[in-house]
Structures are given as C-alpha cells and as structure tokens.
Amino acid sequence: MTMRKTLHIIATTTDAMHTAFPGGAVKTPSGELVQTTNKKGVGNLSTACHPSNGFRGALRRKAADRIMAVLSARGERLSAEIYNGLRCGAASAQPDTASNSIEEMVRASEHVYMGLFGGGARLLPSRYSAQDLDIICRHNVEAGVVSAPASLIEGILSQQTTTVEGETVDKKPYHYLERAFFTRVDDVNRGVPAKHINTVIDGGFEALQEYVEGIQDSNTKRKADAKIKKESLSHIVSIERIKTGTPVAMRFDFDEDVTDEQVGLLLLALQDMLTDNRIGGYGRDGYGRLRVDAVSFISDGDTITQHDDFYDGESFQFGDAFSAYQEAALDALAGIDKDDIVSFFTKLGK
C-alpha cells in the first residue's frame, strides 16, 4: 500500500520575524501604532505563525525560476503571459471555461512542475500541501499544531520553561513575542526592542523623539521643499515580532501518487528559498532569517533524518540522503518542453 510522504523541517530563528496581515495595524489608547504579527487561534491562546500560502507562492516561484533557467540556456523565451502563469500559477485571473481533458490531467500528473504545483488555465490540482511555520512549544505540540517526530523536538521542549511568581512553568506561545520600534524617517531605529527604549537608550522615549526630530530638521535643511508631517512619537511605529532564537517547525505533505521527480523539485525549491533566508516582512533589515537544525522525511514507512551539514557558507543544501530525489528532478527539468508548458497555461475556451 502506498503511503503519504511527509517532510518535517526544524529550525531556529536567527533574527526576529514579523509577518504582516490585513488589519494588523492597530492603535493603542495612547495613540501608538502597533503592527501585530500574524497569529492564529490554538486552543485558548493565539500563537504567531507564518502562513503556508506564503511558502507555496515562494516555492512555486523558485521552481519556475529553475525551469526558466533551463529554457534560457537553450535560447528559448516565454511570453509575458506564460511567464506570469508559471510564477503565479495562472496567466489570467479568469479560469478557462473549457474543462480539463483526461489527456491533459494524465500528462500533468506526470509533469515534474505541473504535477507538483498544479494551476494553469484549467486549475489542475496540486500534489502537496504546506502547513504554517509554527513555534515549537508544548502548547502547540499538545494541540497538534506541531506534529514533528518526538525525536526531533523532545530536547527543545525539555528546555522551554520559565518562572512565573516563583513557579516553573512551560513557556507559552506569547513568551516568544516581543515589541520593537522604528520610525518611517530613519531605519536606524527599526528593530529596537521595547525594553531597550528606557533601559539602553539614554533618555528613553524623549531622547528617541529628539533624535527623530533632529533627522527631520536635517532633511528639511537638505531639501527646502521637503514636507515633514510627522513630528512626534506618533511617528515611532511599534511592531510585534517573533524573537530571535525561537524554535520553529515547517511541514510539507505529499499525495500518495507524487513522483520522485516532484518530491525532488520541492526539495530544490526549498533549498533555494532557505538559501535566500528571508521569511516574512522587513527582510531588507535582516528580519526573517533562520537556521535549519534538523530535517525528517517519511516515505512509505521509511525515514530519512539529517541533523547537520546543511550549509556551505550561506548556501543551504540537503544532504546526500536526499540526492536521489533531487537528481531525478534535475533530469526532468533538463527535459522540460516549452510547448508543453505553454499548453497548460493557454486557454482553450472562449
């Protein structure tokens, strides 16, 4: 019997992480603007996470980039419409009125890219699902949100305690969040932890305000026509973020009939995404970086586990145990047919 394949990734944030979402900016009673990070309800608590849709989009684009590198090396080009479809999943906001044919569905199921990511003009199905990036803590594990093998997370959970009113308790999701401050005028202030405003910055909020207004004055002198509208602490924006050093988990599930080439393509796309190492917002300020600590791939009852040797400098790489999947994907990519790709994204109906 064929079983589902599951990939678990265990990582640690090496910089703070923030994921914006619609309606996430709120004002406190004092008028302070706070940009909260994305959360979801888990039991009776809210826990910060990076939504899986963000991964799916990034991974599709990384896979598409590999296809386009192959086509480009051959001197082949794609129309803007097909290029957009390959990177976004569809070349048009309106699905094709024509139905999928059996021939196309079979051809797509065997295709290294279309069989994995799906999409196209007739919305072919995907063969994998991604879960949110979630904080590893006992609350999330007991709720089933983090379902990584116990061997990968037991050591992490055993160290996750804090003291509340003299009593040792397990850390909750909110213990991994903090507030930071920055201004729209100058990015030097971006990412100052809330506790540092009064404990590290001499003069606290008043000194920070004076610093901001000094930059505004400098800008005004340099640009006579500059219009500085924000001149007070209301210009200091507060963001909520996941702390540096937070353990996090990612999970990817494959359908039973996924091919080795398709698994390999997701591994290659993940490799490229984790080398970029930018998850969530404020990436230009160093936010959203993490370090992979362990990977577990469960396939038909067999398990591949890797605990180290993921990095060659800044480049992330899966180990030799995964090479058969990646080589199968690279072979399939080398044989990609441009006309075949175009056909999946070309409408047949009116």
C-alpha positions as CSV (number, residue, x, y, z in Angstrom):
1,M,0.0,0.0,0.0
2,T,1.3,3.4,-0.9
3,M,1.6,5.9,2.0
4,R,1.8,9.6,2.1
5,K,5.2,11.3,2.2
6,T,5.9,13.9,4.8
7,L,8.8,16.4,5.2
8,H,9.4,18.0,8.6
9,I,11.9,20.9,9.0
10,I,13.0,22.0,12.4
11,A,14.7,25.4,12.6
12,T,15.7,28.3,14.9
13,T,15.1,32.0,14.1
14,T,18.5,33.7,13.9
15,D,16.8,37.1,13.6
16,A,13.4,38.4,14.6
17,M,10.5,37.5,12.3
18,H,7.4,39.6,11.5
19,T,4.5,38.7,9.2
20,A,2.1,41.5,8.3
21,F,-1.6,40.7,7.6
22,P,-4.7,42.8,6.6
23,G,-6.0,44.7,9.6
24,G,-2.9,44.0,11.6
25,A,-2.1,47.7,12.3
26,V,-3.9,48.9,15.5
27,K,-3.6,51.9,17.7
28,T,-3.3,51.7,21.5
29,P,-5.4,54.0,23.7
30,S,-2.3,56.3,23.9
31,G,-2.3,56.6,20.1
32,E,0.7,54.4,19.5
33,L,0.5,52.5,16.2
34,V,1.3,48.8,16.7
35,Q,1.7,46.4,13.7
36,T,0.9,43.0,15.1
37,T,2.4,39.9,13.6
38,N,0.2,37.2,12.0
39,K,-1.4,34.8,14.5
40,K,-4.0,32.0,14.7
41,G,-6.1,30.6,17.5
42,V,-4.7,27.4,19.0
43,G,-6.9,26.2,21.9
44,N,-7.4,29.1,24.2
45,L,-4.4,31.0,23.0
46,S,-3.2,32.9,20.0
47,T,0.1,31.8,18.5
48,A,2.2,33.6,16.0
49,C,2.9,31.9,12.7
50,H,3.9,32.5,9.1
51,P,1.1,31.3,6.8
52,S,1.6,28.4,4.5
53,N,0.3,30.4,1.5
54,G,3.5,32.4,1.7
55,F,5.6,29.3,1.4
56,R,3.5,27.9,-1.5
57,G,3.9,31.1,-3.5
58,A,7.7,31.4,-2.8
59,L,8.3,27.7,-3.7
60,R,6.3,27.9,-6.9
61,R,8.4,30.9,-8.0
62,K,11.7,29.1,-7.1
63,A,10.6,26.1,-9.1
64,A,9.6,28.3,-12.0
65,D,13.0,30.1,-11.9
66,R,14.7,26.7,-12.4
67,I,12.5,26.0,-15.4
68,M,13.2,29.4,-16.9
69,A,17.0,28.9,-16.4
70,V,16.8,25.7,-18.5
71,L,14.8,27.4,-21.2
72,S,17.0,30.4,-21.2
73,A,20.1,28.3,-21.6
74,R,18.6,26.9,-24.7
75,G,17.8,30.3,-26.1
76,E,14.1,29.8,-25.7
77,R,11.8,32.6,-24.4
78,L,8.3,32.7,-22.9
79,S,5.6,35.3,-23.5
80,A,4.9,37.7,-20.6
81,E,1.6,35.9,-20.1
82,I,3.1,32.4,-19.8
83,Y,5.9,33.8,-17.7
84,N,3.4,35.2,-15.2
85,G,1.4,32.0,-15.2
86,L,4.5,29.9,-14.5
87,R,5.4,32.1,-11.5
88,C,1.9,32.7,-10.2
89,G,0.0,29.6,-11.1
90,A,-2.3,31.1,-13.6
91,A,-1.8,33.5,-16.6
92,S,-5.2,35.0,-16.1
93,A,-7.5,35.9,-13.2
94,Q,-10.4,34.1,-15.0
95,P,-10.1,30.3,-15.3
96,D,-10.6,28.7,-18.7
97,T,-14.2,27.9,-19.5
98,A,-13.0,24.7,-21.1
99,S,-12.9,21.6,-18.9
100,N,-9.7,19.5,-18.2
101,S,-9.4,16.7,-20.6
102,I,-8.3,13.2,-19.4
103,E,-5.2,13.5,-21.6
104,E,-4.2,16.8,-20.0
105,M,-4.8,15.6,-16.5
106,V,-2.7,12.4,-17.1
107,R,0.1,14.5,-18.8
108,A,0.1,17.0,-16.0
109,S,0.2,14.3,-13.3
110,E,3.5,13.0,-14.8
111,H,5.0,16.5,-15.3
112,V,7.6,17.5,-12.7
113,Y,6.3,21.0,-12.2
114,M,2.6,20.9,-13.1
115,G,2.1,17.6,-11.2
116,L,3.5,19.1,-8.0
117,F,2.2,22.7,-8.1
118,G,-0.9,22.4,-10.3
119,G,-2.6,25.5,-11.6
120,G,-2.6,26.5,-15.2
121,A,-5.5,27.8,-17.3
122,R,-7.8,24.9,-16.1
123,L,-6.7,24.8,-12.5
124,L,-5.0,21.5,-12.3
125,P,-4.6,20.0,-8.8
126,S,-1.5,20.2,-6.7
127,R,0.1,17.2,-5.2
128,Y,1.4,18.6,-1.9
129,S,0.3,20.8,1.0
130,A,2.2,23.0,3.3
131,Q,1.5,23.9,6.9
132,D,2.2,27.2,8.6
133,L,5.6,27.9,10.1
134,D,4.7,27.4,13.8
135,I,6.5,28.0,17.1
136,I,7.6,24.8,18.7
137,C,6.3,24.8,22.3
138,R,4.4,22.3,24.4
139,H,1.1,24.1,23.9
140,N,1.4,23.8,20.1
141,V,2.6,20.2,20.3
142,E,-0.2,19.1,22.6
143,A,-2.8,20.9,20.3
144,G,-1.4,19.0,17.3
145,V,-0.3,22.2,15.5
146,V,3.3,21.0,15.6
147,S,3.5,17.3,14.7
148,A,7.2,16.7,14.1
149,P,8.7,13.4,15.3
150,A,9.3,13.3,19.0
151,S,13.0,12.6,18.5
152,L,13.4,16.0,16.8
153,I,11.6,18.1,19.4
154,E,11.9,16.4,22.8
155,G,15.2,18.2,23.5
156,I,13.7,21.5,22.6
157,L,10.6,21.1,24.8
158,S,12.7,20.0,27.8
159,Q,14.4,23.4,27.8
160,Q,11.3,25.5,27.4
161,T,10.4,26.6,30.9
162,T,10.1,30.0,32.6
163,T,9.4,31.2,36.1
164,V,6.0,32.8,37.0
165,E,5.5,34.0,40.6
166,G,8.2,31.6,41.7
167,E,6.8,28.6,39.9
168,T,8.4,26.9,37.0
169,V,6.0,26.6,34.1
170,D,6.2,25.7,30.4
171,K,6.6,28.6,28.0
172,K,3.5,29.6,26.2
173,P,3.4,31.0,22.6
174,Y,3.3,34.6,23.8
175,H,6.6,34.1,25.6
176,Y,8.3,34.1,22.2
177,L,7.0,37.5,21.1
178,E,8.4,41.0,21.7
179,R,7.8,44.5,20.7
180,A,10.3,46.6,18.7
181,F,10.2,50.2,17.4
182,F,11.3,52.0,14.3
183,T,10.5,55.3,12.5
184,R,9.5,55.9,8.9
185,V,12.1,58.7,8.7
186,D,15.2,56.6,9.6
187,D,15.7,52.9,9.6
188,V,18.4,53.1,12.2
189,N,15.8,52.8,14.9
190,R,14.0,49.9,13.3
191,G,14.1,46.8,15.4
192,V,14.9,48.4,18.8
193,P,13.4,46.1,21.4
194,A,10.8,47.7,23.6
195,K,12.8,47.1,26.8
196,H,15.8,49.0,25.2
197,I,13.9,52.2,24.8
198,N,14.2,53.0,28.5
199,T,16.9,50.6,29.6
200,V,19.6,51.1,26.9
201,I,18.8,54.4,25.2
202,D,19.9,57.3,27.3
203,G,16.9,59.5,27.9
204,G,14.3,56.9,26.8
205,F,11.4,57.9,24.6
206,E,12.1,61.6,24.9
207,A,15.6,61.1,23.7
208,L,14.4,58.9,20.8
209,Q,11.9,61.6,19.9
210,E,14.6,64.3,19.9
211,Y,16.7,62.1,17.6
212,V,13.9,61.6,15.2
213,E,13.1,65.3,15.1
214,G,16.8,66.0,14.6
215,I,16.7,63.8,11.4
216,Q,13.6,65.6,10.3
217,D,15.3,69.0,10.7
218,S,18.3,67.8,8.8
219,N,16.1,66.6,6.0
220,T,14.3,69.9,5.9
221,K,17.6,71.8,5.5
222,R,18.8,69.5,2.8
223,K,15.6,69.7,0.9
224,A,14.0,73.0,1.0
225,D,10.7,71.7,-0.4
226,A,10.6,68.7,2.0
227,K,7.3,68.4,3.9
228,I,7.8,66.6,7.2
229,K,4.4,65.9,8.5
230,K,5.1,63.5,11.4
231,E,7.0,65.3,14.2
232,S,6.2,63.4,17.4
233,L,6.2,60.0,19.0
234,S,3.3,59.0,16.8
235,H,5.9,58.7,14.1
236,I,7.6,55.9,16.0
237,V,6.0,52.7,14.8
238,S,5.8,49.7,17.1
239,I,5.9,46.2,15.7
240,E,5.3,42.8,17.3
241,R,7.7,40.1,16.2
242,I,8.9,36.6,17.0
243,K,12.1,36.7,19.0
244,T,15.5,35.7,17.8
245,G,16.3,32.1,19.0
246,T,12.7,30.8,18.7
247,P,12.4,27.2,17.6
248,V,10.0,26.8,14.7
249,A,8.7,23.9,12.6
250,M,7.6,23.5,9.0
251,R,5.7,20.6,7.5
252,F,5.0,19.5,3.9
253,D,2.7,16.6,2.9
254,F,2.7,14.9,-0.5
255,D,-0.1,13.0,-2.1
256,E,0.3,9.2,-2.3
257,D,0.9,9.3,-6.1
258,V,3.6,12.0,-6.1
259,T,6.6,11.1,-8.1
260,D,10.3,11.1,-7.0
261,E,10.9,13.9,-9.5
262,Q,8.1,16.0,-8.0
263,V,9.4,15.5,-4.5
264,G,12.9,16.4,-5.7
265,L,11.6,19.6,-7.3
266,L,10.1,20.7,-3.9
267,L,13.4,19.9,-2.3
268,L,15.3,22.1,-4.8
269,A,12.8,24.9,-4.4
270,L,13.1,24.7,-0.6
271,Q,16.8,24.7,-1.0
272,D,16.7,27.9,-3.0
273,M,14.1,29.5,-0.6
274,L,16.2,28.6,2.5
275,T,19.3,30.0,0.9
276,D,17.6,33.3,0.3
277,N,16.6,33.0,4.0
278,R,14.0,35.7,4.1
279,I,10.6,34.8,5.6
280,G,8.0,37.5,6.4
281,G,8.4,41.2,6.3
282,Y,11.3,43.7,6.8
283,G,13.7,41.3,5.1
284,R,15.9,44.2,4.0
285,D,16.5,44.9,7.6
286,G,17.6,41.4,8.3
287,Y,14.3,40.1,9.6
288,G,13.0,36.6,8.8
289,R,16.2,34.6,8.8
290,L,16.5,31.2,10.3
291,R,18.9,28.2,10.7
292,V,17.7,24.7,9.9
293,D,18.6,22.3,12.7
294,A,17.1,19.0,11.5
295,V,15.1,17.5,8.7
296,S,13.0,14.3,8.6
297,F,11.4,12.8,5.5
298,I,9.0,10.0,6.0
299,S,8.2,8.0,2.8
300,D,6.3,4.7,2.7
301,G,7.3,3.9,6.3
302,D,11.0,4.7,5.8
303,T,12.5,7.7,7.4
304,I,15.5,9.9,6.3
305,T,16.8,12.1,9.1
306,Q,19.5,14.8,8.8
307,H,20.7,16.8,11.8
308,D,23.7,18.9,10.5
309,D,25.8,19.8,7.5
310,F,23.0,21.8,5.9
311,Y,25.2,24.9,5.0
312,D,28.0,25.6,2.6
313,G,28.7,29.2,3.6
314,E,25.3,30.9,3.2
315,S,24.0,28.3,0.8
316,F,21.5,25.8,2.2
317,Q,21.8,22.2,1.0
318,F,20.0,18.9,1.7
319,G,22.4,16.0,2.4
320,D,23.3,13.1,0.3
321,A,20.4,11.0,1.6
322,F,18.1,13.3,-0.5
323,S,20.2,13.4,-3.6
324,A,18.3,10.7,-5.5
325,Y,15.2,12.8,-5.4
326,Q,17.0,16.0,-6.4
327,E,18.9,14.3,-9.3
328,A,15.6,12.9,-10.6
329,A,14.1,16.4,-10.5
330,L,17.2,17.9,-12.3
331,D,16.9,15.2,-15.0
332,A,13.2,16.0,-15.5
333,L,13.9,19.8,-15.6
334,A,16.6,19.2,-18.3
335,G,14.0,17.6,-20.4
336,I,11.3,20.3,-20.0
337,D,9.4,21.0,-23.2
338,K,8.5,24.7,-23.8
339,D,5.4,23.9,-25.8
340,D,4.2,21.5,-23.2
341,I,4.5,24.3,-20.5
342,V,2.7,26.7,-22.8
343,S,-0.2,24.3,-23.4
344,F,-1.0,24.1,-19.7
345,F,-1.4,27.9,-19.4
346,T,-3.2,28.5,-22.7
347,K,-7.0,28.9,-22.7
348,L,-8.9,26.6,-24.9
349,G,-12.4,28.0,-24.3
350,K,-13.7,31.5,-25.1
